[in-house]
Structures are given as structure tokens and as C-alpha cells.
């Protein structure tokens, strides 16, 4: 046991010293390796994530006896956004519509999905009393599942449901009972796009919104290929613009309206994505000034 503790201590010390060293070397006029900045920020981002996840577990445990554990994901998200600002220099700035995130509670928030950096997007936009959704099977995953369960994640039981409507029924009831908003990436996977693009939408988020009869709140984040591009070895500081669009009503809609709702929201988001990419910040982070 002492040996294991020593190995862990050596790892933490090495990690802690290596990250600022890479940052320092990357700032030299003629850096020995062009990707030093990329690796430095990757190390800093993972360290920030682990630190804030640990903080999140503690917050969840402290808030649960008070009945306020559903605030834990919001508080953890805000801490991650703050820590990442100082460790990587990357921020997501909401330039319009932020009031929609709070005014529509509960609601289903949907956003475009570009890369692993979108966890920082979530950290910035998560309003109070909001959570991600997850498959029920994740409850059994150590640490991650524990945090999700402790912090009030809305779980969807796909394994024991014969239809999308049944799968989302329990989640919709939980949203309404606790006035809990949820965030979903309707593309279902990362696009790694080089421009204002989105993949096809899956219908899960819209089934959930219709089941609960709550608003869909679209969020569009400008393409940030100029900030993070893993294949090119690029990870730079930057301010990435985000817009929260007008909520889309679902009151009175039924299961037969889900496909039309999905198409309508995607069209609105595509228009918003192009517009936010044309802002001054959007042009910079989109890679148009990458050298």
C-alpha cells in the first residue's frame, strides 16, 4: 500500500511539473517542438476535469441531505469553467439569449456537438436545476455513475422499453416533478467540423420534450476549429461565442409531431450557427485567421 501511494505521489508531482514546463517551452520564440502548446493544454484540461469532478462528488454529498443535490451539476460546471479559463485560456461566451436558459425551466436544452471540448460549453451554459441525461446502465459505473446519481442526473431506461415513448416517460415525469431541465446533444456524436456544420439529429431529445410538454431551447456554439484541432496538433486559448436561441414550444404536440419538431429545430440551429460564426469572435475561433 505505501508503494502504491508513492507511485501515485510521483505521478502527481511529475504531472504538476510537466504541465507548466511545456507551457514555458511553448512560449519560447523558437519552440523545439511545435505541438508543445497542444500537449500542455491537454494535460491542463484533464487535470482541471479531474479536480472539478472530485469537487462535484463532494458538493453532491454535502447538498444531498439538504435536498439541493440537483444544484450540484450547475455548481460543478461553473467551477470547471472558471478553472479552465485560467489553466487553458479557453472560454465560451454567451453573446445573446442567456435569459432563455432560466426563463423556460424546466426545458430540454439542445446544442451542436463538435468535440471533447464541448464539456466546457456545458460548464458555461448549465443553468441551476439542470442536468445531463444518461443511460440507466451508467449508474453502476464507479465514480462517474456515482456522481451522476448523487447529483440528480435524469436517467433514461432504454433496456427495458419497447419504444422511445416508453423510454422517455420516466425521464419526463422526473423533469416535471423536480422542475429539472436537461441538456442533450441531438447529433449523438461529435462532428469535428471545420466549419458551420451539424450532423443529422436523433429524435430522443424531442421525444422527451413532447412527453414532458416543455420548451426546446436551442443553443448554437460557433465552430472553433481554430482553437482546437487534434489532428493538426492545435489547442489555443480563445473566446468562443455562443447564442441561446428562442425557445420552441411543444405544448399540444404529440408523438406524431416529433419528426417535424426535430427538423424545425435543426433548421433554426443551422441558421443560428452560420450567424454566430460570422461574428468577430466567430471568425477568429473558426480558423479563418489560423497561421
N, C-alpha and C positions, 0 to 999 in steps of 0.2 A: 504493500500500500504506500509506504513512504517513497519507494522508487517511482511509482506511478505519479505521485504528487510532484516529484522533482521533474519528471519529464514534462508534465503539464506546465510547471512553472517556467522551465526552459523555453517551451514553445511560446508561451505568452510574452516572455521577455524578448525573444527573437522577433516575434510578430510586431511588438511595440516599437522596437528599434528599427526594424527593416522599413516600415511604412514611411516614417519621416526621412529616412536616409534616401529612399527612392524619390521622394518629393524634392529633396535638396539637390540630388544629382540631375533630375529632370529640368531644374530651373537654370542650370549652367548654360552659358552661351552655345557651347558645342557639346551637348549631352552625348555620352558614349553610346547610348542605345536609344533610338527614337521612341521606343514604347515604354520608357520608364514611367512617364506620367500615367499611362493607361494602367500599368500594374499597381502603381501607388494608390490610385483611386479605387481600384478593385479591392485591394486589401483594406483600405479605409472604409469602404462601403460595407464589406462583410463584417468588419469589427463593429461598425455602427449598428448593423442589423442585430447581431448577437447581443450587444449591450442593451438595446432597446427592447428586444424580445424578453430578456431576463427581467427588465424593469416592468414590462407588461404583465408577466406572471405575478410579480409581487403586488402590483396595483390591483389585479383581478382578485387576489386573495384578500387584500385589505378591504376592497369595496363590497365583496360578496355578503359579508354579514350585515352591511348597511342597506342591502337591496339595490345598490347602484353599480353592480358589476357590468351592466350593459354600457357604461361610460368608459370602460377600460380600453376598448379598441380606439376610441377617439383620443384619449389621453396618451396612449402608446404611440399612435400615429403622429400626434403633434410633437412628441419628444423626438421621434425619428426624423421628422422634417427639420427640426432645429439642429440636431446633431449632424445630419448630412450637409446642412448649409456650411458648417464650419470644417468638416472633415473632407468634403469633396468640392465644395463651392457650387453645387448644383441646387437650384431651387425651382419650384413650379409656382408661377404667379397667376392667380385668378384675376383676369383683367376686366371681367364683366359677369354679372348674373349670380354672384355668390349667395345673394339672399334667397334664391330658389332652393338651395340645399336645406335651409332651415324652415322655410315657409311651408313646404309641402309634406312635412312629417305626418305619418310615415309615407315613404315613397320608394320606388325602385330606381336607383341611380345607375345609369349605363355610360360606359366610356370606351373610347377606342384603345386598342391594346397593341403597343409597339415592341416593348422589350422588357427585360427583367427590371429596368429602372422604373417601371410603372408602379412598383410598390411605393416609391417616393411620391408619385402622383396621388395615390390613395392617402398617404400620410398628410398631404396638403389639403385635400378636399373633404376628408371624412368629417361630417358634422357630428355633434353629440347625438347619442342614441342611434348609432349606425353601426352595421357590421358587414362583413363579407358573408357570402353563402358558401357552403361546403357540403360534400357528400357525407352522409351519416357515418360511413366507414372510417373517416378521418378521426373520429372521436377516440379511436383506440391507438392512434399514433402517439408515441411518447413525446412529451414536451409540446410539440405543435398542437396535437389534438387536445392536450390538457388545457393549454392556453385558450384555444377556441371554445372549449366547453365552459371554462371558467368565465370568459368574457362575453358570453351571450351570442355566439355565432348562430345564425339561422341555418340549421342543418336540413338537407333535403334527402329523403329516403327513396332513392331510385330503385334499390334492390328489391323492395317489397311492393312495388307499384306496377300495375299493368298499363298505366297510361300517364302522360305528362300531367293531366289534370289531377290525378290522384297523388302523384309525386309532390306536387306543389301545394296541395290542400293544407297539409300540416304547417308548412312554412308560412302560408298566407295567414292562417289562424294565429300563429305566433307573432307575426308582424303586427296584426291588428290588436292583439291582446296587450302587447307591450309598447305599442306605437314605435316599433323598431324599423327604421329604414335599412335597406340593404344595397350593397354595391355589387354589380355584375359586369364582367366584360362579355358582351354578347358575341364577339367573334370567337370566343372559346380558346383562342391560341394567339401567340404573338405574331405580328405581321413582319417585323424587322424591315419596314418600308423605308424607301429612300425619298419618299415624297408624300403628299396628302392622299393616302390610300387607306382603305379598310377592306378586310375580308368579308365574306358572307356572314350574316348574323344567324346564330342559333336562336330558337324561339323560347328557350327556357325563361329568360327574364320577362318576356311579355306574357307568357302563361301565368307567371307569378303575379304580375301587376294586375292582370284581368281577374285572377282568382280573388285577390285582395281588394279589387276596385280602388286602387291607389294610382297616383300620378307616376308617369315615367319621366324622370329628369335626365335629359341627355347632357353629357359633358364631353367637350372636344379639347384635346391637347394637341398643340402644333407638332408637326413632325420634327424630331430632334436628332436626326441623323448626324448633324454637325457636332453634336455634343457626345453622343455615344454611338460608336460603330465598331463592334467587336472584331469583325473580320479585318478591318483596316487598322486595328490597334489604337483606336481613338476613344479617349474618355476625357472630356474637358469640362471645366467649370462653365456654367451658363444659367441664364434665366429663361425658363421655358414658359410661354404664355398658354393659359387655359381659359376657356369660356364655358360658363354654365348656361345652357340654352333654356328657352321657355318650356315649362312642364307640359307634357302631353297627357290629356285626360283619358281615363279608361272607364269612367262611370257609365254604366249602361251597356258596356261591351260584353260579349260572351266568347266562348271558346272558338266560335266560327270567325271571330274578328281578329284573332291573334296574328294571322299571317299578314293581313293588311296593316295592322298596327306596327309590326316588325318592319315592314317595307317603308312605312311612313317615317318612322323614327330614324331609320338608316339614311333616308334621303335628306332629312333635316340635318343629321350629323355630318354627312358628306359636304353639304353647303357650308356648315359652320367650320369644318376642318379646313376647307380651302380659304375661308375668310381669315381665320386666326393665323394661318400660315403666311398671309400677306401683310401682317403687322410687322413693324420694325423688328421686334424681338423674334417673331416667327421666321423672318428671312435669315436672321443670323443663325439661330439654332437649327434651321433646316438644312444647313450645309452650303448655302449659296456663297458664303464667304470663307469656306474652308480652304486652306492653302496646303 
